[in-house]
């Protein structure tokens, strides 16, 4: 039985596609890089941003840090709110709380931004703890965020905890820490990505999560 339920934020609880891609485009424009197809930036949703700027645009460490600074110039006042809650999420969270589950957010987004987003959408009251990255990017990897959440919540029985997310980083991070993982297909990953990462379960919608977590 799973009593501790950890949720990714982007692509799992909310759809941040517009806000994140607008913020990435704003940052890239500072480097004179124009992006015509927004969909090519969806790969930025989920993984740590410094890693993505380096991987997808060949930026140096210094360039990536500058790009992150520009990204936040747009994201903090505007992009953060260009977001929407996935259909069925509020009902899922309410039912899990009704079943007396402990709900936790574990995201690679800076913790302060995650808290602000959840408050904005009136979802924060469902969660016992919100774990995120540090603003200095020292804690960004999903395994580190999950480990931090487990430590802060004093969870030692890892068999009773499960991670829910839409990208391979969520699944791999959970496995590294010793948790089972549910991969969701309504976010930004796909079946092959989640299967290859080793997801314990793969679901198409929030309702299916309730069949796993009884």
N, C-alpha and C positions, 0 to 999 in steps of 0.2 A: 504494500500500500504506500502510495506517495502522499506525504503530509506537507512537504515543503516544495512549493512550485515556483521556479525561477523563470521569469519572462524576459526575453530580449525586448527592446522598445521599438526601434525602427524596423518596419517590415513585419512586425509581429503584433504589437498593440496598436500602433498607428502607422499610417502611410505618409512618410515624410518626403515623397518623391519630388514635389515641386520645390519645397524649401531647400532641400539639400542640393539639388541640381542647380537651382538659381544661385546658391552660395558658391558652388564650385565654379560656375560660369563667371561669376563676379571676380573670383580669385584668379582664374586663368586669364581673364581679360587684362588684368594688371601685368601679365607677362606677354601681352599681345597675342594671346591664343584665343581664337574664336571657335565656338562649338555650335554647329548647325543642328545637330540631332541630339536633343535632350536625352534620349534613350541610351546613348553611348556612355552617359555618366551614371546610369543606375548602378554600375559596378562599384561606385563610391559608397553606396548605402550598405552599411553593416561593418566593413573592416575599418580599422583605425585610419584616419585621414592622412597622416604623415606617410604611412606605408603605401597608400593608394597614389598619392602624388608622385612618389618615387617610382612605383611600379608601372603606372600607366602613362606618365609623361616624362620619365627619365630625370626627374628633378634631383638635384643633390640634396643632402641633408639640410643645408642652409636654405636652399630654395624652397624646400618643402615646409620648413618652419615659417618662412615668409608667406607662402601660399596659405598656410593655416591661419596666420594672422589676418590676411585679407578675407579669407572665408568667414571668420568670426565677425568681421566688420559688417558683413551682410546678415549673417545668420542670427546674431544676438538680438538686433532690434526688429528683424522682419522675417527671415527664413524660418525661424523657430516656430512661428505661427502658421506658416504655409504647410499645413499638415491636417490630417483628419483621422479619426478613430475608425478602425475597420468594423464593418457590420458584424454584429454578434459578440463583440469583445466585452461590452459592458455587461451583457447578460451572462457571459461565461464567468467573468470575475465575480459577479453577484452570486452565482450558483456555487462557485468554489468556496467563497466565504461562508455561504450557507452550510456547506459541508465541513466547515471549521478547518479549512486548509490555511496554512501560512503562505502568503503571497509575497514575492520578492521580485524586484526588477534588477536585472544584471545586464547593463548596456555598456558599449564602448564609447558612447557619447559622454561628454563631461557631466558629472553628477549634477551640477547646478542647473544645466540645461534640461536634463531629464526631469528633475523635480519641477521646474517651471512648466514644461510641456504637460506633465501629468496633472498639475494644478489647473492649468488652462482648460483642460478637457474634463475636469472634475473626476479624475480617475485616481488621484493620489490617496484618497481615503480607503481604497481597497487594499493598499500595500502596507505590509508590516515594516518593510525596509526597501530603500531605493539605493542600489549600488551602481556607481558609474565610474568613468575614467576621471583622472585628476586633470586639472587644467594645464599642468606642465607636461602632460603626455607620458608621465612615468608609469602610470597604471592605465594601459589601454587594451592590452591583449585580453581576449575574452576569458581565458583560463585564469588570469590574474584577478579579473573582476569577480568571477564566480568564487574563487578562493576567498577573496576579501568579503564577499557577501556571506559565505558560510561561516567565516570566522566571526564576523560582527553579530551574526544571529545565533552563534554558538551551536551550530548544527554539526554533529559528529557522525550521525548515522546516515551515511551517504546513500544507502539503499532506499531511504525514505524521501530522497530529494530527486527532482527531475528538472532539466532545463528545456525550455521551449523557445525555438528560434527559427528564422527563415533562411539562414545562410550556413555554409559549411563551418564558418568560424564559431558559430554557436555550438554545433555538434562536436567539433574537434576540441573546443575549450572544455565542454562538459566531460568528454572522454578523458582528457588530460587530468582533470580533477577527480575523476572516478564516479561521474554521474551518468544516468541514462539520459537520453535526449529525444524530444519530439521535434521533428522537422515539419514546418507548415508550408504548404504550397501556395497560399494566397499572397505571400510576400514577394521578395525579390530573388529568391533562390529557385531551383527547379529540382525535379525528382532525382535526376542523375547526380547532381551536386550533393544532395542530402544523403542519398543512398551510399555514394562513394565515400562520404565522410564517416559513415557508420551510424546513422541515426537509428535509435532503437525502434522508433515508430515514425511514420510519415502520414500526415493528415491533410485533407483538402480544405477544411474549414474549422472555425472555432468550436462548433458543436461536437465534432468528432473527438476533441480533446476530452470532453466529459466522459466519453466511453472508456477512455484509458485511465483517467484519474477518478476512481470511485470513492 
